[in-house]
Amino acid sequence: MGIAPATFTLGLWLLCACMLSVTASEVDTILIQGGTVVNHDQQFEGDVLIRGGLIAEVAPRIQAPAGARLLNASGCFVMPGGIDPHTHLDMPFMGTVTADDFYTGQAAALAGGTTYHIDFALPLLHDLLQGYRVWKERATRGCMDYSFHMAVTKWTHDVAADMAKLVAEGINSFKFFMAYKGSLQINDEELIEGLNRCKELGALPMVHAENGDMVAWMQEKLLAANVTGPEGHPLSRPPALEGEATGRAIRLAGVVGVPLYVVHVMSIDAMEEVARARQRGQRVIGEPVASGLALDESAVWDANFTRAAAFVMSPPLRSAEHAPALRKALASGVLQLVATDHAVFNSSQKGAGRRDFRRIPNGVNGIEERMHVVWQEMVVAGLSTPSEYVRMTSTAAAQIFNTYPRKGRLAAGSDADVIILDPRVKHTLGVGASHSPRMDTNVYEGKEVQGRVVSTISRGRLVWHEGVLDVAEGSGRYVPLPPFGALFEGMAEQARRAMQLPYGPTPVPRDNDGEAGEGGSKSCSAAGVL
């Protein structure tokens, strides 16, 4: 399905606690020694040499170069830095702006082991190029590598032309909202045009799959029944509406003949639509988010409005049976990678919807917590191996968005985005543990996790180590993404074979209907025409 098959090698779990030590001053060369090196397709005890922002060598044993900074990773896992393919930093939305900007959000990400993310840029009054320019300016405050998706909120000839210009700028994915009626939502005709344009450009179409028309109808019904609190949010967006929209988008993409990426798969209904499509051989990627794997909707019924509103996101968190099903789907490969949909609003911002749940800004945190939450829910729980963890938190995203093996792998020549994870350290998530100063609520408050990222290296810089975050505002880097990634391989051949029907050639060669030749009506066989 466009993702390289992984050969999972199960190594011995190292039981001793990780002891990290620094034996030299800050230099350009770093040697990580004695850890368990983990890629999506291999796991072995070895060393990783970093020089000049790139990985220079990965081997069972590397002689330390003179002057290199040495990190002793004995007892730890050494892995590619995390990739979060779904974030919303410094984004205007629902009358406010997400609390984390590119500096605060990226700094927190690095403390949690994520070294690269792809943020969603929005058009400005449906103008894609203007939206791109605004997002580029906002991102100048950042401190790590990033790329962009672009949303399409209206279909015009100008939008189609601008999509090509953005592909030339390094954007290889476009998002289409099937929800948020009256603001971001597009109709099916616009979606079809967008899918076809993505096919032409080699860009991956992405969908927020909820039936927005039905959501709006449900909201009115609930308000009429005096349901105004946060619980109205999930009640107005039941799993069936996510499943219906997911299936509709998948079928439209299948007819157009283009791969499809379904963002934030939150329900069994949507997951099963993805599973059925992949079983048919369709190129569909399903993206769960950390919150959907670890949480349920019960907190939205909390009597404390501030706590309840903190959990409002779209699609909403689901009832308790959905998360275990999503985790199993992720473990089995039905779903491919884990994002966050990180869109933080503080309690004052969420308070705008105190008397009308429709006005609660939608979004939860996760950019810092994702790597730990996924490790807890998938590896500690016994559902996945460390290699599979690397696939779902890093490699799959790099492959899907066509930046592998530059990202998502520990190998010579790859970017030196590396984390060291101690599987024995226990810690508790929450506002007090967060490295974003903008958050006053946290949907993972009080969650205990076993396994912690104790060091993060971003482009060869040791930015998180021994509990100290050392990042520089404005040091971020835009990473352009080329079109026609692996998901597009073979699509032209699929289209060609689809036209080979058992009835004869297409288009059908025919004589001139109604014409009569000498001796009466004339007929000829297809074979005779050819």
C-alpha positions as CSV (number, residue, x, y, z in Angstrom):
1,M,0.0,0.0,0.0
2,G,2.9,2.3,-0.7
3,I,4.7,1.6,2.5
4,A,7.8,-0.6,2.4
5,P,7.3,-3.9,4.1
6,A,9.0,-4.3,7.4
7,T,10.8,-7.3,8.7
8,F,10.4,-7.2,12.4
9,T,13.3,-8.6,14.4
10,L,12.6,-9.0,18.1
11,G,15.7,-8.4,20.2
12,L,16.0,-9.1,23.9
13,W,14.5,-6.5,26.2
14,L,17.2,-4.7,28.1
15,L,16.3,-4.7,31.8
16,C,18.9,-2.4,33.2
17,A,18.0,1.3,33.6
18,C,19.5,3.7,31.0
19,M,22.5,5.7,32.2
20,L,23.3,8.7,29.9
21,S,26.5,10.5,30.3
22,V,28.2,13.4,28.5
23,T,32.0,13.3,28.4
24,A,32.8,16.2,26.1
25,S,31.7,19.7,25.5
26,E,29.2,20.6,22.8
27,V,30.7,19.7,19.4
28,D,29.6,18.9,15.9
29,T,30.2,15.1,16.3
30,I,28.2,12.9,18.6
31,L,28.6,9.2,19.2
32,I,25.8,7.3,20.8
33,Q,27.2,4.1,22.2
34,G,25.9,0.8,23.5
35,G,22.2,1.2,22.9
36,T,19.6,-0.9,21.0
37,V,19.3,0.6,17.6
38,V,15.8,0.3,16.3
39,N,14.5,0.9,12.7
40,H,11.1,-0.2,11.4
41,D,12.7,-3.3,9.9
42,Q,15.6,-4.2,12.3
43,Q,16.8,-4.1,15.9
44,F,20.3,-4.7,17.1
45,E,22.8,-3.5,19.7
46,G,25.0,-0.9,18.2
47,D,26.3,2.6,17.9
48,V,25.2,5.7,16.0
49,L,27.7,8.3,14.8
50,I,26.5,11.8,14.0
51,R,28.5,14.5,12.2
52,G,27.5,17.8,10.6
53,G,23.8,17.3,11.1
54,L,23.6,13.9,9.4
55,I,24.0,10.3,10.5
56,A,27.5,9.3,9.4
57,E,27.5,5.6,10.4
58,V,25.3,3.0,12.2
59,A,27.2,-0.2,13.2
60,P,27.5,-2.7,16.0
61,R,30.7,-0.9,17.2
62,I,32.1,2.4,16.1
63,Q,35.5,3.8,17.2
64,A,35.0,7.2,18.8
65,P,36.4,10.0,16.7
66,A,38.7,12.5,18.5
67,G,36.7,15.2,20.2
68,A,33.3,13.5,19.7
69,R,30.7,14.0,22.3
70,L,29.8,10.5,23.8
71,L,26.4,9.5,24.9
72,N,26.2,6.1,26.8
73,A,22.8,4.6,25.8
74,S,23.3,1.3,27.5
75,G,19.9,-0.2,28.3
76,C,18.1,2.2,26.1
77,F,16.5,2.2,22.7
78,V,18.0,4.5,20.0
79,M,15.4,5.4,17.4
80,P,14.6,7.8,14.6
81,G,13.0,11.0,15.9
82,G,9.2,11.1,15.9
83,I,7.3,12.5,13.0
84,D,3.9,14.1,13.7
85,P,2.0,14.4,10.4
86,H,-1.0,16.4,11.7
87,T,-0.6,19.6,13.7
88,H,-2.3,23.0,13.9
89,L,0.1,25.7,15.3
90,D,-0.7,29.4,15.4
91,M,-4.0,28.6,13.5
92,P,-6.9,31.0,13.5
93,F,-10.0,28.9,14.1
94,M,-13.5,29.4,15.5
95,G,-12.9,33.0,16.4
96,T,-9.6,32.6,18.2
97,V,-6.1,31.3,17.5
98,T,-4.5,28.0,18.7
99,A,-2.4,28.8,21.8
100,D,0.8,27.1,20.7
101,D,2.8,29.0,18.0
102,F,5.6,27.4,16.0
103,Y,8.2,28.0,18.7
104,T,6.2,26.9,21.8
105,G,4.7,23.9,20.0
106,Q,7.9,22.7,18.4
107,A,10.0,23.2,21.6
108,A,7.5,21.0,23.4
109,A,7.6,18.5,20.6
110,L,11.4,18.1,20.9
111,A,11.1,17.5,24.7
112,G,8.7,14.7,23.9
113,G,10.9,13.1,21.1
114,T,9.2,14.5,18.0
115,T,11.8,16.1,15.7
116,Y,9.7,16.8,12.6
117,H,6.1,17.7,11.9
118,I,3.8,18.6,9.0
119,D,1.4,21.5,9.8
120,F,-1.8,22.3,8.1
121,A,-1.9,25.7,6.4
122,L,-5.3,27.3,5.7
123,P,-6.2,29.5,2.7
124,L,-6.8,33.2,3.4
125,L,-10.3,33.8,2.1
126,H,-9.9,30.7,-0.1
127,D,-6.6,32.0,-1.5
128,L,-4.1,29.2,-1.2
129,L,-1.0,31.2,-2.1
130,Q,-1.8,33.9,0.4
131,G,-2.4,31.3,3.1
132,Y,0.9,29.7,2.3
133,R,2.8,33.0,2.6
134,V,1.1,33.7,6.0
135,W,2.1,30.2,7.3
136,K,5.6,30.5,6.1
137,E,5.9,33.8,8.0
138,R,4.4,32.3,11.2
139,A,6.8,29.3,11.0
140,T,9.9,31.6,11.1
141,R,9.7,31.4,14.9
142,G,10.1,27.7,14.9
143,C,13.0,25.6,16.2
144,M,12.9,22.3,14.3
145,D,12.1,20.8,10.9
146,Y,8.6,21.2,9.5
147,S,6.6,21.0,6.3
148,F,3.1,21.9,5.3
149,H,-0.1,20.4,4.0
150,M,-2.6,22.9,2.4
151,A,-6.3,22.9,2.9
152,V,-8.7,23.5,0.0
153,T,-12.0,25.2,1.1
154,K,-13.5,26.2,-2.2
155,W,-13.1,25.0,-5.8
156,T,-12.2,27.5,-8.6
157,H,-9.9,27.6,-11.6
158,D,-7.6,29.8,-9.6
159,V,-7.4,27.1,-6.8
160,A,-6.5,24.4,-9.3
161,A,-3.7,26.6,-10.7
162,D,-2.5,27.5,-7.3
163,M,-2.3,23.9,-6.2
164,A,0.4,23.4,-9.0
165,K,2.3,26.3,-7.7
166,L,2.3,25.0,-4.2
167,V,3.5,21.6,-5.3
168,A,6.5,23.4,-6.8
169,E,7.0,25.0,-3.4
170,G,7.2,21.6,-1.7
171,I,3.6,20.9,-0.7
172,N,2.6,17.4,-1.7
173,S,-0.7,17.0,0.1
174,F,-4.0,18.8,0.2
175,K,-6.8,18.5,2.8
176,F,-10.5,18.6,2.1
177,F,-13.0,19.2,4.9
178,M,-16.3,17.3,4.7
179,A,-17.4,19.0,7.9
180,Y,-17.6,22.5,9.4
181,K,-20.6,23.6,7.3
182,G,-20.5,27.3,6.4
183,S,-16.7,27.7,6.8
184,L,-14.4,25.0,5.7
185,Q,-16.7,22.4,4.3
186,I,-16.7,21.6,0.6
187,N,-19.4,19.6,-1.3
188,D,-19.0,16.4,-3.2
189,E,-18.6,18.1,-6.5
190,E,-15.7,20.2,-5.2
191,L,-14.2,17.1,-3.5
192,I,-14.2,15.2,-6.8
193,E,-12.5,18.1,-8.6
194,G,-9.9,18.3,-5.9
195,L,-9.3,14.5,-6.0
196,N,-8.7,14.6,-9.7
197,R,-6.4,17.6,-9.5
198,C,-4.4,15.8,-6.8
199,K,-4.1,12.9,-9.2
200,E,-2.8,15.1,-11.9
201,L,-0.2,16.7,-9.6
202,G,0.9,13.6,-7.8
203,A,-0.2,15.1,-4.5
204,L,-1.9,13.1,-1.8
205,P,-5.5,14.1,-1.0
206,M,-6.5,14.1,2.6
207,V,-10.0,14.2,4.1
208,H,-11.6,15.3,7.4
209,A,-14.4,12.8,7.1
210,E,-17.7,13.7,8.8
211,N,-21.0,14.4,7.3
212,G,-21.1,18.1,7.9
213,D,-24.7,18.6,6.7
214,M,-26.0,16.0,9.2
215,V,-23.8,17.4,12.0
216,A,-25.4,20.8,11.5
217,W,-28.9,19.2,11.6
218,M,-28.0,17.3,14.7
219,Q,-26.7,20.4,16.4
220,E,-30.0,22.3,15.9
221,K,-32.0,19.3,17.2
222,L,-29.9,19.2,20.4
223,L,-30.0,22.9,21.0
224,A,-33.8,22.8,20.6
225,A,-33.8,20.1,23.4
226,N,-31.8,22.5,25.6
227,V,-28.5,20.5,25.3
228,T,-26.0,23.3,25.3
229,G,-23.0,21.8,27.2
230,P,-19.9,20.0,25.9
231,E,-21.8,16.7,25.8
232,G,-23.7,18.1,22.9
233,H,-20.5,17.9,20.8
234,P,-20.2,14.1,20.6
235,L,-23.9,13.7,20.5
236,S,-24.1,15.8,17.4
237,R,-21.2,13.9,15.7
238,P,-22.0,10.2,16.2
239,P,-19.7,7.5,14.8
240,A,-22.1,6.8,12.0
241,L,-21.5,10.2,10.5
242,E,-17.7,9.7,10.5
243,G,-18.2,6.2,9.0
244,E,-20.5,7.5,6.2
245,A,-18.2,10.3,5.2
246,T,-15.1,8.0,5.3
247,G,-16.8,5.5,3.0
248,R,-18.0,8.2,0.7
249,A,-14.6,9.7,0.3
250,I,-13.0,6.4,-0.2
251,R,-15.4,5.4,-2.9
252,L,-15.0,8.7,-4.7
253,A,-11.2,8.5,-4.6
254,G,-11.4,4.9,-5.9
255,V,-13.5,6.0,-8.9
256,V,-11.1,8.9,-9.6
257,G,-8.2,6.6,-9.2
258,V,-6.1,8.4,-6.6
259,P,-4.7,7.4,-3.2
260,L,-6.5,8.8,-0.2
261,Y,-5.4,9.7,3.3
262,V,-8.1,9.8,6.0
263,V,-7.0,12.0,8.9
264,H,-7.9,11.3,12.6
265,V,-9.7,8.0,12.3
266,M,-11.6,8.1,15.6
267,S,-14.2,5.3,15.4
268,I,-14.7,1.7,14.6
269,D,-17.1,2.8,11.8
270,A,-14.4,4.8,10.0
271,M,-11.7,2.2,10.7
272,E,-13.8,-0.5,9.2
273,E,-14.3,1.5,6.0
274,V,-10.5,1.9,5.7
275,A,-10.1,-1.8,6.3
276,R,-12.6,-2.8,3.7
277,A,-11.0,-0.5,1.1
278,R,-7.5,-1.8,1.8
279,Q,-8.8,-5.4,1.5
280,R,-10.1,-4.5,-2.0
281,G,-6.6,-3.3,-2.8
282,Q,-7.4,0.4,-2.7
283,R,-4.6,2.8,-1.7
284,V,-6.0,4.2,1.5
285,I,-4.1,5.4,4.6
286,G,-5.9,5.6,7.9
287,E,-4.4,7.9,10.6
288,P,-5.5,7.5,14.2
289,V,-4.4,10.1,16.7
290,A,-2.9,9.6,20.2
291,S,-6.0,10.9,22.0
292,G,-8.3,8.5,20.1
293,L,-6.0,5.5,21.1
294,A,-5.8,6.4,24.8
295,L,-9.0,8.3,25.8
296,D,-12.7,8.1,25.6
297,E,-15.6,10.5,25.6
298,S,-16.6,10.2,29.3
299,A,-14.8,13.3,30.4
300,V,-17.1,15.5,28.2
301,W,-19.9,14.6,30.6
302,D,-17.9,16.0,33.6
303,A,-19.9,18.5,35.7
304,N,-16.9,20.9,35.6
305,F,-17.2,22.8,32.3
306,T,-13.5,23.6,32.0
307,R,-12.5,20.0,32.3
308,A,-15.3,18.8,29.9
309,A,-14.5,21.4,27.3
310,A,-10.8,20.5,27.3
311,F,-11.8,17.2,25.6
312,V,-13.8,18.7,22.8
313,M,-12.3,17.9,19.4
314,S,-13.5,16.8,16.0
315,P,-14.2,14.1,15.2
316,P,-15.0,13.6,18.9
317,L,-13.5,11.1,21.3
318,R,-15.7,8.0,21.3
319,S,-17.2,5.6,23.8
320,A,-15.0,3.1,25.5
321,E,-15.1,0.3,23.0
322,H,-13.6,2.3,20.1
323,A,-10.0,3.0,21.4
324,P,-9.1,-0.7,21.9
325,A,-10.4,-1.5,18.4
326,L,-8.3,1.3,17.0
327,R,-5.2,0.1,18.8
328,K,-5.6,-3.4,17.4
329,A,-6.2,-2.0,13.9
330,L,-2.9,0.0,14.3
331,A,-1.0,-3.1,15.6
332,S,-2.2,-5.2,12.7
333,G,-1.5,-2.6,10.0
334,V,-5.1,-1.7,9.1
335,L,-4.2,1.8,10.3
336,Q,-0.7,2.9,9.5
337,L,0.7,5.8,11.6
338,V,-0.2,7.9,14.6
339,A,-0.6,11.7,14.6
340,T,-2.0,14.1,17.2
341,D,-4.2,16.8,15.6
342,H,-2.5,19.0,18.1
343,A,-4.6,22.2,18.4
344,V,-4.4,23.6,21.8
345,F,-6.8,26.1,23.3
346,N,-6.6,27.3,26.9
347,S,-9.5,27.2,29.3
348,S,-10.4,30.9,28.6
349,Q,-10.6,30.2,24.9
350,K,-12.7,27.1,25.4
351,G,-15.0,29.1,27.7
352,A,-16.4,30.9,24.6
353,G,-18.8,27.9,24.3
354,R,-20.0,27.8,27.9
355,R,-23.6,28.4,26.8
356,D,-23.4,26.8,23.3
357,F,-21.3,23.8,22.6
358,R,-21.0,24.8,19.0
359,R,-18.7,27.7,20.0
360,I,-16.2,25.6,22.0
361,P,-13.0,25.7,19.9
362,N,-12.3,22.1,18.8
363,G,-8.9,20.7,19.7
364,V,-6.7,18.9,22.2
365,N,-3.0,18.7,23.0
366,G,-0.6,15.9,22.1
367,I,2.5,17.1,20.2
368,E,4.7,16.5,23.3
369,E,2.9,13.5,24.7
370,R,2.4,11.4,21.6
371,M,5.6,9.4,21.6
372,H,5.0,8.4,25.3
373,V,1.3,7.7,24.9
374,V,1.9,5.4,21.9
375,W,4.8,3.6,23.7
376,Q,2.5,3.0,26.7
377,E,-0.6,2.0,24.7
378,M,1.1,-0.1,22.1
379,V,4.5,-1.4,23.3
380,V,4.1,-1.6,27.1
381,A,0.7,-3.1,26.5
382,G,2.3,-5.9,24.4
383,L,0.5,-5.0,21.2
384,S,3.5,-3.9,19.2
385,T,7.3,-4.3,19.1
386,P,9.8,-1.5,19.3
387,S,10.3,-1.8,15.5
388,E,6.6,-1.5,14.9
389,Y,6.6,1.5,17.2
390,V,9.2,3.2,15.0
391,R,7.0,2.4,11.9
392,M,3.9,4.0,13.4
393,T,5.5,7.0,15.0
394,S,8.1,7.9,12.3
395,T,8.9,5.7,9.3
396,A,5.4,5.4,7.9
397,A,4.9,9.2,7.8
398,A,8.3,9.7,6.1
399,Q,7.4,7.1,3.4
400,I,3.8,8.4,2.9
401,F,4.9,12.0,2.5
402,N,8.0,11.1,0.3
403,T,10.8,12.1,2.6
404,Y,12.2,8.6,3.4
405,P,15.0,7.7,4.2
406,R,16.0,11.3,4.8
407,K,13.6,11.1,7.7
408,G,12.3,8.1,9.6
409,R,15.4,6.0,9.6
410,L,18.8,5.6,11.4
411,A,21.2,5.1,8.4
412,A,24.2,6.8,7.0
413,G,23.1,9.9,5.1
414,S,19.8,10.4,6.9
415,D,19.1,13.5,8.9
416,A,20.4,13.3,12.4
417,D,17.0,13.2,14.1
418,V,17.5,10.7,16.9
419,I,15.9,9.9,20.2
420,I,17.1,7.8,23.1
421,L,14.2,6.2,25.0
422,D,14.6,4.6,28.4
423,P,12.0,1.8,28.8
424,R,12.4,1.7,32.6
425,V,11.6,5.3,33.5
426,K,8.2,6.0,34.9
427,H,6.6,9.5,34.7
428,T,3.3,11.2,34.8
429,L,1.8,13.4,32.0
430,G,0.0,16.7,32.7
431,V,0.2,20.5,32.7
432,G,3.1,20.4,35.2
433,A,5.2,18.2,33.0
434,S,4.5,20.0,29.8
435,H,7.1,22.3,28.2
436,S,4.5,24.5,26.5
437,P,3.8,27.6,28.6
438,R,0.5,28.2,26.8
439,M,-1.4,25.2,28.2
440,D,-3.5,25.3,31.4
441,T,-5.3,22.0,30.7
442,N,-4.0,18.7,29.5
443,V,-6.2,15.8,28.3
444,Y,-3.6,13.3,29.6
445,E,-3.5,14.9,33.1
446,G,-2.4,12.3,35.6
447,K,-1.7,9.5,33.1
448,E,1.2,7.4,34.2
449,V,3.6,6.2,31.5
450,Q,6.5,3.7,31.6
451,G,9.2,4.6,29.2
452,R,10.6,8.1,28.5
453,V,12.5,9.9,25.9
454,V,15.6,11.1,27.8
455,S,17.5,12.6,24.9
456,T,16.5,14.2,21.6
457,I,18.9,15.1,18.8
458,S,17.5,17.4,16.1
459,R,19.6,17.8,13.0
460,G,22.7,16.8,15.0
461,R,22.0,19.2,17.9
462,L,21.4,17.7,21.4
463,V,18.3,19.7,22.3
464,W,16.8,17.7,25.1
465,H,19.1,15.9,27.6
466,E,19.0,15.2,31.3
467,G,15.8,17.1,31.7
468,V,17.1,20.3,30.0
469,L,15.5,21.7,26.9
470,D,18.0,23.8,24.8
471,V,16.4,25.2,21.7
472,A,16.8,28.5,19.8
473,E,13.8,30.4,18.5
474,G,14.1,30.9,14.7
475,S,16.3,27.8,14.1
476,G,13.6,25.8,12.4
477,R,13.9,24.6,8.8
478,Y,11.3,24.2,6.1
479,V,11.5,20.8,4.4
480,P,10.0,20.7,0.9
481,L,8.2,17.5,0.0
482,P,8.3,16.2,-3.6
483,P,5.2,14.9,-5.4
484,F,4.4,11.4,-6.7
485,G,5.4,9.5,-3.7
486,A,5.3,5.7,-3.4
487,L,1.5,5.6,-3.0
488,F,1.3,6.7,-6.7
489,E,3.4,3.8,-8.0
490,G,1.4,1.5,-10.2
491,M,-1.7,3.8,-10.2
492,A,-1.5,4.3,-14.0
493,E,-1.4,0.6,-14.6
494,Q,-4.4,0.0,-12.3
495,A,-6.3,2.6,-14.4
496,R,-5.2,0.9,-17.7
497,R,-6.3,-2.5,-16.5
498,A,-9.6,-1.2,-15.2
499,M,-10.5,-0.3,-18.8
500,Q,-9.9,-3.9,-20.0
501,L,-13.4,-5.3,-19.7
502,P,-14.6,-8.6,-21.1
503,Y,-17.0,-7.0,-23.6
504,G,-14.5,-5.7,-26.1
505,P,-12.5,-2.5,-26.5
506,T,-13.4,0.8,-25.0
507,P,-14.5,3.1,-26.5
508,V,-16.6,0.7,-28.6
509,P,-16.1,1.1,-32.4
510,R,-19.5,1.5,-34.1
511,D,-20.9,2.1,-37.5
512,N,-23.0,5.1,-38.3
513,D,-26.3,4.3,-36.8
514,G,-29.3,4.7,-39.1
515,E,-27.3,4.7,-42.3
516,A,-28.5,2.2,-44.9
517,G,-26.3,1.0,-47.7
518,E,-27.1,-0.7,-50.9
519,G,-29.5,-3.6,-50.3
520,G,-30.8,-2.4,-47.0
521,S,-29.4,-1.8,-43.6
522,K,-25.7,-2.4,-43.0
523,S,-24.0,-3.9,-40.0
524,C,-20.5,-4.8,-39.1
525,S,-18.8,-6.5,-36.2
526,A,-16.3,-4.9,-33.9
527,A,-13.7,-7.2,-35.3
528,G,-14.5,-6.0,-38.8
529,V,-14.1,-2.4,-37.8
530,L,-10.7,-3.1,-36.3
